[in-house]
Amino acid sequence: MRLWPFTRKAETPEQKSLASPDAAMEALFGVSPSSHGIPVSQLQALKVPVVANAIQLISEAVASLDVHVKRIDGDAEIDVPDHPVLDLLRNEANEWTTGFELIRQLVADALISDAGGLAWVNRINGEAREIIRYRQNVLAFDVDMETGERKYLIANRAVPARDVIHLLPPLGRSPMTLALDAIGIAIALDRHAGRLFTRGAKPSGALKFPKGIGEEAVKKIRAAWRSTHEAEDSGGQTVILYDGTEFEPFTFTSTDAQFLENRRFQIEEIARAFNIPAPMVGDLSRATWSNSEQKGREFLSYTLEPWLRGLEGAFRRALLNDAERQTHIVRFDRDDLTRADLSTRATVINSLIASQTINPNEGRAWIGLPPRDGGDEFRNPNIETGGANPETETGNTDATE
C-alpha cells in the first residue's frame, strides 16, 4: 500500500514573490527570455531536429549506463550487487516506470526545464520502495533567497527534501532556455526553407514583354502560364511565348548564397548551448576519421560527466539512509562509453596481464566472460610456461616401458 506524503499536517507553504519569479511564473505572465521577437514554446523548440537530437542523445546515453552501489573501504570501492536501491534504478522504479525510463526522464527534464529533474521517493519504514516522477508544477519547490535552501511541495503540501531526487541544471537555467535565441533563429530559417519551395519566398522567373500591354491581357497570359507550367501535372510541357515575350529565370541565391551556412551555424550554436560536439548531432562538416574518436571522448568528459556526477549525488542523498551515506556511493559505469573495438581491447588487456597489473580473470570480466580456474594468479603468460604434467610424464614412462 502506497504511503502518500499527505497523511500528516503540512506546514503552510511560502508564497511566491514577484521579485524572484520562477520559470512557471514567467510562463504564466508571458515573460520570454528570447530577444529576437519569435515566440518559442517548449513544443516548438523540440520540433527543431538538433534540439530533440541533443536532448535524446544526452538523456539516453546516461540512462543506458549501468548503475552500481559501492561501499567505500579506505581508497577502494567495493561493489554491493544486492543493495535494494539497485532494483529501483535497474529494474522498476515503480509499477509503471522502469529504471531506464526514470533516469532518462530526469535528465531530459533538467535539459528542458529550469526547475530541473524532480522525483519523489516513497519510503516505508525508512526504506525507499518506489520512485515517482510527478508532472511539472505538481512536484515543485521554493528557494530561500538568503540561504538557497529548497523546500519541496507536492500539490502545495510540504514534503521533506530528504525524499526528493533533484537534478539541477547548470547556471540555474536549462540548456534549452539558454538556447532560446538560437532556437528561434533556427525556427525562422526552417520556415524560410519551407517557403523556398513555393512562390512565397522567391519567384522562379519573370515574363518580359517588349511593350506595354493591358491589364486584361496580363491576367490571361498569367492564367495560361500557370495552367500549363505551374500545375501538378504540367511537368515537361513545351513553353510557348508570343509577341516577343521573354522568360527570364531568377538565380536561386537565397539570403546572398549563405542560407546553408546560416543553418549549419545554428546547429553549431545550439550544440554549444547543450555542450555537445557538433559531430554528435549530425554536423559532419568538420569531422574526420582521426578526430571522431576524440569527439566521442569529449562527449563523455565534458557533456555526460557533469550530468553523471549530478545524478550520482542526487541518488546518494535521496536513496541511501543516513548511515549508508557515510559509507556507500552510487556510481554509473563509464566503461560502455569508452570501450574500444575488440582488437584494441584484446591488446590492452594482454598488456595489462603481462605487466601483472590485472589478473586473467579480471581481464575476462572486462569482456563479459566468466572466471576460470587459476585465473586469479598474477603471471606473465608471454614469458612463463607451465611445467609438464607429472601424471602425463608418468603415464608416458609406463607406456614406454
Secondary structure as the mmCIF struct_conf table of DSSP 4:
data_model
#
loop_
_struct_conf.conf_type_id
_struct_conf.id
_struct_conf.beg_label_comp_id
_struct_conf.beg_label_asym_id
_struct_conf.beg_label_seq_id
_struct_conf.end_label_comp_id
_struct_conf.end_label_asym_id
_struct_conf.end_label_seq_id
TURN_TY1_P TURN_TY1_P1 PRO A 5 PHE A 6
BEND BEND1 THR A 7 ARG A 8
HELX_LH_PP_P HELX_LH_PP_P1 LYS A 9 LYS A 16
TURN_TY1_P TURN_TY1_P2 LEU A 18 ALA A 19
BEND BEND2 SER A 20 SER A 20
HELX_RH_AL_P HELX_RH_AL_P1 ALA A 23 LEU A 28
TURN_TY1_P TURN_TY1_P3 PHE A 29 GLY A 30
BEND BEND3 SER A 35 GLY A 37
HELX_RH_AL_P HELX_RH_AL_P2 GLN A 42 LEU A 46
TURN_TY1_P TURN_TY1_P4 LYS A 47 LYS A 47
BEND BEND4 VAL A 48 VAL A 48
HELX_RH_AL_P HELX_RH_AL_P3 PRO A 49 SER A 64
BEND BEND5 LEU A 65 LEU A 65
STRN STRN1 VAL A 67 ASP A 73
TURN_TY1_P TURN_TY1_P5 GLY A 74 ASP A 75
STRN STRN2 ALA A 76 ASP A 79
TURN_TY1_P TURN_TY1_P6 PRO A 81 ASP A 82
HELX_RH_AL_P HELX_RH_AL_P4 PRO A 84 LEU A 86
HELX_RH_PI_P HELX_RH_PI_P1 ASP A 87 ASN A 91
STRN STRN3 GLU A 92 ASN A 94
TURN_TY1_P TURN_TY1_P7 GLU A 95 TRP A 96
STRN STRN4 THR A 97 THR A 98
HELX_RH_AL_P HELX_RH_AL_P5 GLY A 99 ILE A 112
TURN_TY1_P TURN_TY1_P8 ASP A 114 ALA A 115
STRN STRN5 GLY A 117 ILE A 124
TURN_TY1_P TURN_TY1_P9 ASN A 125 GLY A 126
STRN STRN6 GLU A 127 ILE A 132
HELX_LH_PP_P HELX_LH_PP_P2 TYR A 134 ARG A 135
STRN STRN7 GLN A 136 GLN A 136
TURN_TY1_P TURN_TY1_P10 ASN A 137 VAL A 138
STRN STRN8 LEU A 139 VAL A 143
TURN_TY1_P TURN_TY1_P11 MET A 145 THR A 147
STRN STRN9 ARG A 150 ILE A 154
TURN_TY1_P TURN_TY1_P12 ALA A 155 ASN A 156
STRN STRN10 ARG A 157 VAL A 159
HELX_RH_3T_P HELX_RH_3T_P1 ALA A 161 ASP A 163
STRN STRN11 VAL A 164 LEU A 167
HELX_LH_PP_P HELX_LH_PP_P3 LEU A 168 PRO A 169
HELX_RH_3T_P HELX_RH_3T_P2 PRO A 170 GLY A 172
BEND BEND6 ARG A 173 ARG A 173
HELX_RH_AL_P HELX_RH_AL_P6 PRO A 175 LEU A 178
TURN_TY1_P TURN_TY1_P13 ALA A 179 ALA A 179
HELX_RH_AL_P HELX_RH_AL_P7 LEU A 180 LEU A 196
TURN_TY1_P TURN_TY1_P14 PHE A 197 PHE A 197
BEND BEND7 THR A 198 THR A 198
TURN_TY1_P TURN_TY1_P15 ARG A 199 ALA A 201
BEND BEND8 SER A 204 SER A 204
STRN STRN12 GLY A 205 LYS A 208
BEND BEND9 PRO A 210 LYS A 211
HELX_RH_AL_P HELX_RH_AL_P8 GLU A 215 HIS A 229
TURN_TY1_P TURN_TY1_P16 GLU A 230 GLU A 230
BEND BEND10 ALA A 231 ALA A 231
TURN_TY1_P TURN_TY1_P17 GLU A 232 ASP A 233
TURN_TY1_P TURN_TY1_P18 GLY A 235 GLY A 236
HELX_LH_PP_P HELX_LH_PP_P4 GLN A 237 VAL A 239
TURN_TY1_P TURN_TY1_P19 ASP A 243 GLY A 244
STRN STRN13 GLU A 246 PRO A 249
HELX_LH_PP_P HELX_LH_PP_P5 PHE A 250 THR A 251
HELX_RH_AL_P HELX_RH_AL_P9 SER A 254 ALA A 257
TURN_TY1_P TURN_TY1_P20 GLN A 258 GLN A 258
HELX_RH_AL_P HELX_RH_AL_P10 PHE A 259 ALA A 273
TURN_TY1_P TURN_TY1_P21 PHE A 274 ASN A 275
HELX_RH_3T_P HELX_RH_3T_P3 ALA A 278 VAL A 281
TURN_TY1_P TURN_TY1_P22 GLY A 282 GLY A 282
TURN_TY1_P TURN_TY1_P23 SER A 285 ARG A 286
HELX_RH_AL_P HELX_RH_AL_P11 TRP A 289 GLU A 298
HELX_RH_PI_P HELX_RH_PI_P2 PHE A 299 LEU A 304
HELX_RH_AL_P HELX_RH_AL_P12 GLU A 305 LEU A 319
BEND BEND11 LEU A 320 LEU A 320
TURN_TY1_P TURN_TY1_P24 ASP A 322 ALA A 323
HELX_RH_AL_P HELX_RH_AL_P13 GLU A 324 THR A 327
STRN STRN14 HIS A 328 PHE A 332
TURN_TY1_P TURN_TY1_P25 ARG A 334 ARG A 334
HELX_RH_AL_P HELX_RH_AL_P14 ASP A 335 THR A 338
HELX_RH_AL_P HELX_RH_AL_P15 LEU A 342 ALA A 354
TURN_TY1_P TURN_TY1_P26 SER A 355 GLN A 356
BEND BEND12 THR A 357 ILE A 358
HELX_RH_AL_P HELX_RH_AL_P16 PRO A 360 TRP A 366
TURN_TY1_P TURN_TY1_P27 ILE A 367 GLY A 368
HELX_LH_PP_P HELX_LH_PP_P6 LEU A 369 PRO A 371
TURN_TY1_P TURN_TY1_P28 ASP A 373 ASP A 376
BEND BEND13 GLU A 377 GLU A 377
TURN_TY1_P TURN_TY1_P29 PRO A 381 ILE A 383
HELX_LH_PP_P HELX_LH_PP_P7 GLY A 386 ASN A 389
HELX_RH_AL_P HELX_RH_AL_P17 PRO A 390 THR A 400
#
